[in-house]
Amino acid sequence: MKGKKLLATLAVSAILFTGCGLKSAQTIIKVNDTKISQAQFDDAFDKEANSGMVAKLGIDLKNGKNDFMYNLIKNRVVNELIIKALLDEEVAKRNIKVTNDDMEEAIKTIVDKVGSKEQLDKILKDSGVSANDFKKDLKEQVKLKKLAESLGNSDVSDAEVKAFYNRNLDKFKYPEKVRASHILIAVNPQEITEVIKSDPANEKLTEDQVKAKVDETIKAKEAKAKDLFAKAQKDPASFAKLAKENSEDPTSATKGGELGFFAKNEMVPEFANAAFKAKPNTVVGPVKSMYGYHIIYVKDRMAAGQEPFEKVKNSIHDFLENQKQLAQIDRLVETLKKNAKIEFVNKEYDPEQIQKNVQESIQKSAETAKQLKKEAEAKKQATTNKK
């Protein structure tokens, strides 16, 4: 009994101290027997707002001036949460489960496509996606794939694959490519400055003294790059060993600096220009880019051409199969929506209300633009009158 009382006290305390526990737990939408909470919406909205074009443009959606964009994303998130609730109910009805074996197979498929586990980790890091979020999203994809497979036949024939290839020959052309390895000596002035300033021994240094130390560090890195270039140029066979021991690109360093074949537009300009000018079996460098100093070992070249059907047929098959499965899911969602009982407990999340908000934002923006134009014309007229 005391244990239950203690748990209840802790729960109440948590709500009081967070100040938002009750609001987060509030149900804003009901989809049949599923409740969508404020917290679920907030999480989904933040994820949407912190990715894609909105994040790249630095748009603050909580700023009242961006009501239009806020409501557009709000509408999309509400729709996605409703669809997810409907599909989750259907998955439960069909007793569809995602096992550890399913996840391991899905991860292996992705690793095979990107080249290695290290490359996958790099892609996730560069995209700002955590391992947990990746696995969570992947589990949802596997679950939907299983649901699609339960809906009916989504097989793709060899004839369909061949027809798609013939209709889209331009999609399978590739530009000239170079195969190379590299050794990177990273140079990031800002990062170097922070390291120097974080050292207690340097706390009394002036800004000029810190800058001098930064310059000194960069010169040392440049000297190291030149030394490595000289060694690699003298003995290209030692390049892989030098890369493993010295390169500060962790992804390629473990593979002796190997980057594989790449097109010119896949690399930063300085790196690409140097690599594509060099002949095979040539070491060039040090090449300075935004990342630091590169020593490049060009191994091979590949002329522009057309990917043969046999090489891409499996990828086309998977793409077409995926398209069929998505179409099946879309048809299922439409049916589920028609038969579902959807209640907008909080009217702010009713799509009709959101659309009204969008229209009001458009009208408000138009009125603001009209007023600004009017003020600009008045200012121009006043300037003319003074003359």
C-alpha positions as CSV (number, residue, x, y, z in Angstrom):
1,M,0.0,0.0,0.0
2,K,2.8,2.4,0.9
3,G,4.5,1.6,-2.4
4,K,1.4,2.6,-4.3
5,K,1.1,5.8,-2.4
6,L,4.8,6.6,-3.0
7,L,4.4,6.0,-6.8
8,A,1.3,8.3,-6.8
9,T,3.2,11.0,-5.0
10,L,6.1,10.8,-7.4
11,A,3.8,11.0,-10.4
12,V,2.1,14.1,-9.0
13,S,5.4,15.7,-8.2
14,A,6.7,15.0,-11.7
15,I,3.7,16.8,-13.2
16,L,4.0,19.8,-10.8
17,F,7.7,20.2,-11.4
18,T,7.7,19.8,-15.2
19,G,4.7,22.2,-15.5
20,C,3.7,20.5,-18.8
21,G,3.0,16.9,-17.8
22,L,-0.8,17.4,-17.9
23,K,-0.8,19.2,-21.2
24,S,1.6,16.7,-22.9
25,A,-0.7,13.8,-21.8
26,Q,-3.9,15.5,-23.2
27,T,-5.6,13.7,-26.0
28,I,-6.0,16.0,-29.0
29,I,-7.3,13.4,-31.5
30,K,-9.1,10.1,-31.3
31,V,-8.8,7.6,-34.2
32,N,-11.2,4.7,-33.4
33,D,-9.8,3.3,-30.2
34,T,-6.4,5.1,-30.5
35,K,-5.6,8.3,-28.7
36,I,-3.1,10.8,-30.1
37,S,-1.6,13.0,-27.4
38,Q,-0.3,16.5,-27.4
39,A,3.2,15.1,-26.7
40,Q,3.0,12.8,-29.8
41,F,2.1,15.8,-31.9
42,D,4.8,17.9,-30.4
43,D,7.5,15.3,-31.0
44,A,6.3,14.7,-34.6
45,F,6.1,18.4,-35.3
46,D,9.6,19.1,-33.9
47,K,11.1,16.3,-36.0
48,E,9.5,17.7,-39.1
49,A,10.5,21.3,-38.3
50,N,14.1,20.3,-37.6
51,S,14.6,18.6,-40.9
52,G,14.4,19.4,-44.5
53,M,14.1,22.9,-46.1
54,V,12.6,24.6,-43.0
55,A,15.7,23.8,-40.9
56,K,18.1,24.7,-43.7
57,L,16.5,28.1,-44.1
58,G,16.6,28.7,-40.4
59,I,12.9,29.4,-40.2
60,D,11.5,29.8,-36.7
61,L,8.0,28.3,-36.9
62,K,7.1,29.5,-33.4
63,N,7.5,33.1,-34.7
64,G,4.1,34.5,-35.4
65,K,5.3,35.9,-38.7
66,N,5.6,32.3,-40.0
67,D,2.0,31.2,-39.3
68,F,1.6,30.1,-42.9
69,M,4.5,27.6,-42.8
70,Y,3.5,26.5,-39.3
71,N,0.0,25.6,-40.3
72,L,1.1,23.8,-43.4
73,I,3.4,21.6,-41.4
74,K,0.8,21.2,-38.7
75,N,-1.7,19.9,-41.2
76,R,0.8,17.5,-42.6
77,V,1.8,16.2,-39.2
78,V,-1.8,15.7,-38.1
79,N,-2.5,13.7,-41.3
80,E,0.6,11.6,-40.8
81,L,-0.4,10.8,-37.2
82,I,-3.9,9.8,-38.2
83,I,-2.6,7.5,-40.9
84,K,0.0,6.0,-38.5
85,A,-2.8,5.3,-36.0
86,L,-5.0,3.6,-38.7
87,L,-2.1,1.5,-40.0
88,D,-0.9,0.5,-36.5
89,E,-4.5,-0.7,-35.7
90,E,-4.5,-2.7,-39.0
91,V,-1.1,-4.2,-38.2
92,A,-2.3,-5.3,-34.8
93,K,-5.5,-6.8,-36.3
94,R,-3.3,-8.8,-38.7
95,N,-1.0,-9.8,-35.9
96,I,2.1,-8.5,-37.8
97,K,5.3,-8.6,-35.8
98,V,8.8,-7.2,-36.6
99,T,11.4,-9.7,-35.2
100,N,15.1,-9.2,-34.5
101,D,15.8,-11.3,-37.5
102,D,13.7,-9.0,-39.7
103,M,15.7,-5.9,-38.4
104,E,19.1,-7.6,-38.9
105,E,18.1,-8.5,-42.5
106,A,16.9,-4.9,-43.2
107,I,20.1,-3.4,-41.8
108,K,22.2,-5.8,-43.7
109,T,20.4,-4.9,-46.9
110,I,21.1,-1.2,-46.3
111,V,24.7,-1.8,-45.4
112,D,25.2,-3.8,-48.6
113,K,23.8,-0.9,-50.6
114,V,25.9,1.8,-49.1
115,G,29.1,-0.3,-49.0
116,S,29.9,-0.8,-45.3
117,K,28.7,-0.3,-41.7
118,E,31.2,2.6,-41.4
119,Q,29.7,4.3,-44.4
120,L,26.2,3.9,-43.0
121,D,27.3,5.4,-39.7
122,K,28.9,8.4,-41.6
123,I,25.7,9.0,-43.6
124,L,23.6,9.0,-40.4
125,K,26.1,11.3,-38.7
126,D,26.2,13.7,-41.7
127,S,22.4,13.7,-41.7
128,G,22.1,14.3,-38.0
129,V,20.2,11.1,-37.4
130,S,20.9,9.1,-34.3
131,A,21.2,5.3,-34.3
132,N,18.1,5.0,-32.2
133,D,16.0,7.1,-34.5
134,F,17.3,5.2,-37.5
135,K,16.4,1.9,-36.0
136,K,13.0,3.2,-35.0
137,D,12.2,4.5,-38.5
138,L,13.5,1.4,-40.1
139,K,11.3,-0.8,-37.9
140,E,8.3,1.2,-39.1
141,Q,9.4,0.7,-42.7
142,V,9.7,-3.1,-42.2
143,K,6.3,-3.2,-40.5
144,L,4.7,-1.4,-43.4
145,K,6.5,-3.7,-45.9
146,K,5.0,-6.7,-44.1
147,L,1.6,-5.1,-44.1
148,A,1.9,-4.4,-47.8
149,E,2.9,-8.1,-48.4
150,S,-0.2,-9.2,-46.5
151,L,-2.5,-7.2,-48.8
152,G,-1.8,-9.1,-51.9
153,N,0.5,-9.9,-54.7
154,S,3.1,-7.2,-55.5
155,D,5.4,-9.3,-57.7
156,V,7.2,-7.6,-60.5
157,S,7.8,-9.5,-63.8
158,D,11.1,-9.5,-65.8
159,A,9.1,-7.9,-68.6
160,E,8.1,-5.0,-66.4
161,V,11.7,-4.5,-65.2
162,K,13.0,-4.5,-68.8
163,A,10.3,-2.1,-70.0
164,F,11.1,0.4,-67.2
165,Y,14.8,0.3,-68.1
166,N,14.1,0.9,-71.8
167,R,11.7,3.8,-71.0
168,N,14.3,5.5,-68.7
169,L,17.7,5.0,-70.4
170,D,18.8,8.5,-69.5
171,K,18.5,7.7,-65.8
172,F,21.1,5.0,-66.2
173,K,23.8,7.0,-67.9
174,Y,26.8,7.9,-65.8
175,P,29.5,10.6,-66.1
176,E,33.2,10.1,-66.3
177,K,34.5,8.7,-63.0
178,V,37.8,8.4,-61.2
179,R,38.9,5.8,-58.7
180,A,41.2,7.2,-55.9
181,S,42.4,6.9,-52.4
182,H,43.2,9.9,-50.1
183,I,44.9,10.9,-46.9
184,L,43.3,13.7,-45.1
185,I,45.1,16.0,-42.7
186,A,42.1,17.9,-41.2
187,V,42.3,21.6,-40.7
188,N,39.4,23.4,-39.0
189,P,40.6,26.8,-37.6
190,Q,37.5,27.2,-35.4
191,E,38.0,23.7,-33.9
192,I,41.7,24.3,-33.4
193,T,40.9,27.6,-31.6
194,E,38.5,25.9,-29.3
195,V,41.0,23.2,-28.4
196,I,43.7,25.8,-27.6
197,K,41.3,27.9,-25.5
198,S,40.0,24.9,-23.6
199,D,43.6,24.1,-22.4
200,P,44.0,25.5,-18.8
201,A,47.6,26.3,-19.6
202,N,46.4,28.8,-22.3
203,E,43.8,30.6,-20.2
204,K,45.9,33.8,-19.9
205,L,46.7,34.1,-23.6
206,T,45.5,37.2,-25.5
207,E,43.5,36.8,-28.7
208,D,46.6,37.6,-30.7
209,Q,48.5,34.9,-28.9
210,V,45.7,32.4,-29.5
211,K,45.7,33.3,-33.2
212,A,49.5,32.8,-33.4
213,K,49.1,29.3,-31.8
214,V,46.3,28.5,-34.3
215,D,48.5,29.6,-37.2
216,E,51.4,27.5,-35.8
217,T,49.2,24.4,-35.6
218,I,48.0,24.9,-39.2
219,K,51.5,25.3,-40.4
220,A,52.5,22.1,-38.6
221,K,49.6,20.3,-40.3
222,E,50.6,21.6,-43.7
223,A,54.2,20.4,-43.1
224,K,52.9,17.0,-42.1
225,A,50.8,16.9,-45.3
226,K,53.8,17.8,-47.5
227,D,55.9,15.1,-45.7
228,L,53.3,12.4,-46.3
229,F,52.9,13.5,-50.0
230,A,56.7,13.1,-50.5
231,K,56.6,9.6,-49.0
232,A,53.6,8.5,-51.0
233,Q,55.0,10.0,-54.2
234,K,58.3,8.2,-53.7
235,D,56.6,4.8,-52.9
236,P,52.9,4.7,-54.0
237,A,52.7,1.0,-52.8
238,S,53.0,2.4,-49.2
239,F,49.9,4.7,-49.7
240,A,47.4,2.4,-47.9
241,K,49.7,2.0,-44.9
242,L,50.3,5.7,-44.7
243,A,46.5,6.4,-44.9
244,K,45.7,3.9,-42.1
245,E,48.3,5.4,-39.9
246,N,47.8,9.1,-40.6
247,S,44.5,10.0,-42.4
248,E,42.0,11.9,-40.3
249,D,39.1,10.7,-42.4
250,P,38.0,7.7,-40.2
251,T,35.7,6.2,-42.9
252,S,38.3,5.8,-45.6
253,A,41.3,5.5,-43.3
254,T,40.4,1.9,-42.2
255,K,40.3,1.0,-45.9
256,G,43.7,2.4,-46.7
257,G,42.2,5.7,-47.9
258,E,40.1,4.0,-50.6
259,L,37.2,6.1,-51.9
260,G,36.2,3.9,-54.9
261,F,34.9,5.4,-58.2
262,F,33.3,8.8,-58.0
263,A,32.0,11.4,-60.4
264,K,33.4,15.0,-60.4
265,N,30.4,16.5,-58.8
266,E,30.5,14.1,-55.8
267,M,33.6,15.8,-54.4
268,V,34.5,19.3,-53.3
269,P,35.8,21.3,-56.3
270,E,39.5,21.5,-55.3
271,F,39.7,17.7,-54.7
272,A,37.7,16.9,-57.8
273,N,39.8,19.1,-60.1
274,A,43.1,17.7,-58.9
275,A,41.9,14.1,-59.1
276,F,40.4,14.4,-62.6
277,K,43.5,16.1,-64.0
278,A,45.8,13.4,-62.8
279,K,46.7,10.2,-64.7
280,P,46.1,6.8,-63.2
281,N,48.8,5.6,-60.8
282,T,49.7,9.1,-59.9
283,V,50.0,10.7,-56.4
284,V,49.0,14.4,-56.3
285,G,48.9,17.0,-53.5
286,P,48.7,18.4,-51.0
287,V,45.4,19.7,-52.2
288,K,43.8,22.3,-49.8
289,S,40.0,22.2,-49.4
290,M,37.5,23.2,-46.7
291,Y,38.3,20.0,-44.9
292,G,42.1,20.4,-44.8
293,Y,44.9,18.9,-46.9
294,H,44.4,15.9,-49.1
295,I,47.1,13.7,-50.6
296,I,45.4,11.9,-53.5
297,Y,46.4,8.6,-55.2
298,V,44.5,8.3,-58.5
299,K,44.3,4.6,-59.4
300,D,41.9,4.3,-62.4
301,R,39.5,6.2,-64.7
302,M,36.2,5.2,-66.1
303,A,34.8,6.9,-69.3
304,A,31.2,8.1,-69.2
305,G,28.7,5.5,-70.3
306,Q,25.4,3.6,-69.8
307,E,24.8,1.2,-67.0
308,P,24.1,-2.3,-68.5
309,F,20.6,-3.7,-67.8
310,E,22.1,-6.8,-66.0
311,K,23.8,-4.5,-63.5
312,V,20.7,-2.5,-62.6
313,K,17.9,-4.9,-63.0
314,N,17.8,-5.9,-59.3
315,S,17.6,-2.3,-58.2
316,I,14.8,-1.6,-60.8
317,H,12.9,-4.7,-59.5
318,D,13.1,-3.5,-55.9
319,F,12.0,0.0,-56.9
320,L,9.0,-1.3,-58.9
321,E,8.0,-3.7,-56.1
322,N,8.2,-0.9,-53.6
323,Q,6.0,1.3,-55.8
324,K,3.3,-1.4,-56.0
325,Q,3.4,-1.9,-52.2
326,L,3.1,1.8,-51.6
327,A,0.1,1.9,-53.9
328,Q,-1.5,-0.9,-51.9
329,I,-0.9,0.9,-48.7
330,D,-2.4,4.1,-50.1
331,R,-5.6,2.2,-51.2
332,L,-5.8,0.6,-47.7
333,V,-5.4,4.0,-46.0
334,E,-8.3,5.5,-48.1
335,T,-10.5,2.6,-47.1
336,L,-9.6,2.8,-43.4
337,K,-10.2,6.6,-43.4
338,K,-13.7,6.2,-44.9
339,N,-14.6,3.6,-42.2
340,A,-12.8,5.2,-39.2
341,K,-14.3,7.3,-36.4
342,I,-12.0,10.3,-36.2
343,E,-12.7,12.8,-33.5
344,F,-10.8,16.0,-33.1
345,V,-10.9,16.5,-29.3
346,N,-8.9,19.7,-29.5
347,K,-10.5,21.6,-32.4
348,E,-7.2,23.4,-33.1
349,Y,-6.1,20.1,-34.8
350,D,-9.1,19.7,-37.0
351,P,-7.9,20.0,-40.6
352,E,-10.8,22.3,-41.4
353,Q,-9.7,24.7,-38.7
354,I,-6.1,24.5,-39.8
355,Q,-7.1,25.3,-43.4
356,K,-9.0,28.3,-42.1
357,N,-5.8,29.4,-40.3
358,V,-3.8,28.9,-43.6
359,Q,-6.3,31.2,-45.5
360,E,-6.1,33.8,-42.7
361,S,-2.3,33.7,-42.9
362,I,-2.4,34.2,-46.7
363,Q,-4.8,37.1,-46.3
364,K,-2.7,38.6,-43.5
365,S,0.5,38.4,-45.6
366,A,-1.3,40.0,-48.6
367,E,-2.5,42.9,-46.4
368,T,1.0,43.3,-44.9
369,A,2.5,43.4,-48.4
370,K,-0.1,45.9,-49.6
371,Q,0.6,48.1,-46.6
372,L,4.4,48.0,-47.1
373,K,3.9,48.9,-50.8
374,K,1.7,51.8,-49.8
375,E,4.3,53.0,-47.3
376,A,7.1,52.7,-49.8
377,E,5.1,54.7,-52.4
378,A,4.3,57.4,-49.9
379,K,8.0,57.6,-48.9
380,K,9.0,57.8,-52.5
381,Q,6.4,60.6,-53.1
382,A,7.6,62.5,-50.1
383,T,11.2,62.4,-51.4
384,T,10.1,63.6,-54.8
385,N,8.1,66.5,-53.3
386,K,11.2,67.6,-51.3
387,K,13.2,67.9,-54.5
